[in-house]
Structure formats: structure tokens, C-alpha cells
Amino acid sequence: MSDPPSYEELSANFSWSIAEQELGHQPGDPINIGWMCSDRICRMGLANKLALHWEDYQGNEKQFTFDDLRVLSNTIAHFLSELGIRPGERVCLFMDRVPELYIGFLGVLKMGGVVQPLFSAFGDESLFVRLQDANTSAIVTQKKHVHKVRKIREHLPNLRYIILVDAGESPLQQSEVSFPMDQARRIEDFAVYPTTAESPSVLHYTSGTTGQPKGAQHVHYSVISQYLTAKWVLDLRPDDVYWCNADPGWVTGTSYGIIGPWSNGITQVVFDSGFNAERWYEFIEKHRVTVWYSAPTAIRLLMKEGTEIVQRHDLSSLRHLASVGEPLNAEAVVWSQKVFGTPFHDTFWQTETGCIVITNLPGMPVKPGSMGKAFPGITATVLHPKTYEAVNQTGIAGLIALRPGWPSQIRGYWNNEAGFKAKFKNGWYLCGDRASIDADGYFWFMGRDDDVINTGGHLVGPFEIESALLEHHAVAESAAVAKPDPVNMEVVKAFVTLKRGYDPSGDLELEIMNHIRKRLSPLAMPQEIEFVDCLPKTRSGKIVRRILRCKEFHEPVGDLSTIMDD
Ligand code: 6R9
């Protein structure tokens, strides 16, 4: 197999028109993601290629070719149009990771609707806030989740249809309709709605640190970025079997759990199941997964389970590994290289960017602990937090900023123009994170803006502290936050969960403190370690330090709707 091209080769003369050409898109022409990911692939002669191999925790399996994707997404698009859903209206997908979710995504887009994917684990209140804000017209769901919709139904006068994909013989209530995808009359030909580059496609709700969640509005042109970043960063090749762990309620599960692989005509496997190391390794082994896109939260859990369990499985199919969502600790990179024979490659991006923007491309040397470099076509820098001028000095941390204008950048927050405008300063888009850049152009993540700790006027990022903690053999996960201090304003406090076989004790605290003292500056040293059973996380697996910090400061914690509560 030939080596992937180098970063320099890919960057030279880069233009997003490379993706336009490969996708056969002429500026000004209609462009529809649903069509791109199904009909177009069939036209390329791949109609009978496996597109989705789905499995759930009970061992049920289903398989769909690209032609199935085409016909079944037609069928859903036709059904929604017949119901009277019009282009531009929001259709919420509120399902577990069942095939209807993935194919429904393409179907809504094909009829010109705007997909609003939400985690099926959301309770009725989290659901209500988002359906009300988006003025959603229809929701597609399952029997097991419909009670949550019924509970809030009367307060959502504009929600015209509740569509059940597995109603069977169950009695339906007012405005509920049954749509069993497998039994519906298959629609061979559907006139795909001629959306154009700027037509809205996906409305992703992202949790703000405080206040209400924001609806990030994507457009159909985003596929240009998602196609090319999936191909180059995830190193997708025609024979790959690709596995993305993310739920489509999170942007990773749509940009790279649907659009990226399928616009590339790649076979993907979906496992509708929670985390379980044994089951995950079995899944990789059984399906001969070659490319795996995961997240630090899952990787830390795998590390906690140890290497012995890895050795019991044949994971030799794995060729390329990538990670997103949180900083990827150097320890995790080194560990993955050791146990899988290839390191997890970090990828940094956001709901708002729509695609990977800073990353370790396959051909680049990986520096463990660094996120890598700006993707070709993305201009990224770090800005001084007061002047918003580029820091232009290696090793000095600043605000991560991107030059606006890449194809998959969101076009706004739904009903929140002021919130969107506030993300731009001095001609840059601000990510809300801090990093420094080294002499080779590699970005080193420091922390989210609001998580940075100000101790005696010095800023300390939680990432370096947590990475040092993770190097101790007893530590499974940690979160470093500020706690109030009369002298230094803030000092560092670390919350730590332990690996199996270790119990909290004063001695262990001392041992961990001694271990990290060698790695951290005195300012970054935690004043206190608190052992906890688990850390607060979002549904996408991010540690929410804000909750821990607010408790230390006795402040209200703000919006908790995306926090895992089970
Ligand atoms: C795709 C996604 C975005 C925020 C982002 C940052 C954090 C994501 C990261 C990372 C360090 C990485 N983040 N990837 N931090 N290294 N490789 O996660 O989108 O849910 O909107 O979150 O996640 O703080 O600003 P989203």
C-alpha cells in the first residue's frame, strides 16, 4: 500500500474545488447531501456495495447496500412530502442508533427538510427546549421514546406529526403516524429537492456553557469539507470498513458518522450499544474494522480495562485510528501505538466548524499530546486574549482562531444572531479554546477558555495537569479545576477517578502528588485531590469541568440539559 501524501504535498495549491471536482459539483448547481451520499454513489457503479452493516447490543443485524440507501431514503422523503412537510421545515430525528436514523437523515435532506438530530437519551425537558426553539414540524421516533414526546406534545402547537418507525400494532394517539421503513412501499424514483449550496441542511443543538443550548445551522455545501476531510484525515480507502462510535445527536455522528463516509462511498458499521470494552473489541474483530474514529473518553475507558483484554482479540484489521471531542492525552497516544500498533490521530473541530480543522494527517509525524496542524485550506492561529492580534510567538498560548469562509462553517445560530456575531473578532472566528503553536506549526491544546485556571495571575490549562495525572498508574480519569483561594485568587483542585483495584487513601493522594510534582510547575500543582466515583460528562463524553468549578465557588451551574444523568 502506498504511503499517504505528505502535509506539504496536500497543502501545496490546496483549494476546496478539489472536493467540488471529485464530487462533480459545479458552483451554482443544486447540491443535496442526501443525493450525494446515495444516488451519486450508485451512479458510480457502487449500487451493490455494502453501505451499512448495523448491529445492536442483542446481536440483531441488518445490512444495506448503497442502492438500499437510495431507495429507502427516497421512501422516507416521499412519505414526509405526502404528509405535507415542506422544504425548509425542521424534522427531528429522535431515535437510538437504528438504521432508520441514518437513512432517515438522508431522506429528510432529499425532500429539502432540515434535519434536527437529538440524542434519544434526552429527557422530555431537554427535548422540549430544542423542539420549541426550532419550531419543529415533525419528529421521527421509536415506541420506547414516544412517551417523552407525548408528555410535551400539547405545549408544541407547531409539531404536526409524530412518526413512529416501530409502532407495530400499538395504538396511536392524535397526530401520530406509523412508518415501518422495511415494510413501506419502496420508492424507486423520487424527485430530490433541488437544494443549493446555501440551503439549510442540519440544525445541531450544541450546549452552551451557560444559558440555553444553541441551534447551529449547517448548509448543504458543508459536504465539500466533510467529504475531503473524511477522505484525507480519516484516510478512507475504497475497501475500508469504517466505524465511528459517535451518536448522530453529536456533530461527529453526522459529519463523520453519515456524510463523510457515505459521500466517499465507504462501507460503515454501526454498533447500537453503550460502552463495553469486550464487546467493542469483539465488534472490531468480527467486522474486520480498518478505520476507527473514537473519542478520548472511550479511549480512557479502554485504557482502564488494560491490555490483556486487547490481546485476547485479533485486531490486526485496524489500519488507522482517530480521536475527537476532548484533548487526547499523550499517554493515550503512546498506549494506542503500543496495543494497536498504530496511534490515535487527534482531530480538533466543533459543531460550528462542521469539519475537522486542526489535525494529524496520516502522513504527518505524530507528536503525542499535540492536536497537529491546520487542515489544508483552513487558516488557524492563536490570538492574544485582549487585543485579538495573532500571538506570533511559538509556545505562547492564545485563543484558537480560524479565518472564516470554509465550506462547512455554520451560517448562524438559530434565532440568535447576537450569539453568532459574538464569535467573531478582528476578522477571525473564535473557537472558545486556548492553545499554543510550536515552531513546526503544531497546535498544543491548553483548555477551553472558561476552564483555564488563573492562579496568582498565571494561566494554567487543565489539560497539562490532567495529562500528568493520567501518567500515574492508579489514575483512570481526572478533571483539574479552579478553586477559590484568598492569596492566589484561584488554585488548582483535581478530581480523580481510580482504576479498578485502587482505593482512595491519603497515601495514594500523596503518591500521586509526588508523581506529578516532577512533571508540573509549582503553579500548576493541585492544592488538593478529591477522589470521586465518576466525573460529570456530556452525552458526547466531554468532561464538564464547569460543574465541578461552580460547586467549589458555590455558584449556580447553568444549563445541565446535555449532562449524562444515567
Ligand atoms: C466535534 C466536537 C467542540 C469542543 C471544542 C473543544 C473540544 C473537540 C478536541 C477538543 C481538544 C480535540 N474539542 N475536539 N479539544 N482536542 N481534539 O467535539 O464538537 O461538541 O461542538 O465540541 O470540544 O473544546 O471547542 P463540539
Boltz pocket constraint, residues with backbone or C-beta under 6 A from the ligand:
constraints:
  - pocket:
      binder: B
      contacts: [[A, 206], [A, 250], [A, 251], [A, 252], [A, 323], [A, 324], [A, 325], [A, 326], [A, 327], [A, 328], [A, 346], [A, 347], [A, 348], [A, 349], [A, 350], [A, 351], [A, 352], [A, 358], [A, 371], [A, 431], [A, 432], [A, 433], [A, 445], [A, 448], [A, 540]]
      max_distance: 6.0
